């Protein structure tokens, strides 16, 4: 392969790796209150129940 193809590959990989590292460095946790956590858990349980019900209906 010509040298400029290797240069393009290197620059591309460097951009991808650099972007992922920057994303990881700037990621922050979202502070949630206990009430918000409970609402999320309740909503997830409802969605899981709906998905299970739909799955059972499809399997019939």
Secondary structure, 3 states (H helix, E strand, C coil): CCHHHHHHHHHHHHHHHHHHHHHHHHCCCCCCCHHHHHHHHHHHHHHHHHHHHHHHHHHC
